[in-house]
Each structure stands twice: as structure tokens, then as C-alpha cells.
């Protein structure tokens, strides 16, 4: 597993840093690495990791902020580098571009990932999650864009009054809360 986001130590108040660290601890192995360090994108480390993953022939997972993917694709394009990661490899992007990179329409973004890394678009998953939602929403795949988002089975909905925080009776207006 390769994570294209800062570590928890670098961003101790980031829910995404925590989420990705948890994913690495739970699903990574000894070859797992972070591609971002105190200096930003560590391109040389990422290239070595990608070359090693390509040579090993076993599927890999690469997870990161959408804008990190843009910086990586741009840097690899400047060097004329592409990869053919093993079949079954999966990508996760999240967080959007946040003004940290240029915005790319989603069809072009996933086309760029496929062209650069050899991973088909349907193996790329976007997670939409905000602390305010108290949960995450994941792509059901990118065979069609915009993709359909699905939430985990534990999501519950409430309609509440934004001022009092109390549930509103049926038929009254309120705000939707995803729990």
C-alpha cells in the first residue's frame, strides 16, 4: 500500500491522515509506504515504490488526496514515465482538489490515472466523506461518471431543527443528518 498523504504525526488533527494510517495499519504490509514527507511529494520514493510494485506482480492499493494524485501524475508526465501496475490493483482518491492543484473533470482525472498507472477506471474509487456527515460515501465504481455513491450499511438518517438540534416531526422542514 502506498499513501499519498501526510502521516498522522505530520497532521495530528486530520481525520483523513488518521483514516489512511488506520487503513495502512490494518491492510498494509512491510512494503507499504508514505509518498508524502515533510518536504511534500517524495517523487523518488514514490517512483521506486511503483517500480517495485510493478516488478512484484502482486496487486497494490494506492490511497491519497485527489490533489496528491494530480501532483504525482504531473511529475511523472514531466519525466515521460508511466507504469503498468499489476491487475487487481486499486486506487482511492478523496478530499477533492482543495485549491492545492488544478481541478480536473472526473472523466479526465480517471483517464489520467489509467493512462499513467495502467489501472482501469473501474478499479479507482472515490470516497466522499466529511466530518460533518459523520460517515463516508464511496463510489460504486467508475464505469460511468458521475459515479453513484453508496454509504455503509450502518448509516441512519435524522431530520432535525438546526437551531435546537431536536428531531422534527414528520412533514416539517429540517436539515438532514447522516449518522
Secondary structure, DSSP 8 states (H G I E B T S, - for coil): -EEES--TTT-TT-HHHHHHHHHHHHH--TT-EESEETTEE-HHHHHHHHHHHHHH-S--EEEEEHHHHHHHHHHHHHTT------TT-EEEEES--TTTS----HHHHHHHHHHHH---GGGEEEEEEEGGGTEEEEES-SSSSS--EEE-TT--EEEE-TTT--B--TTS--EEEE-
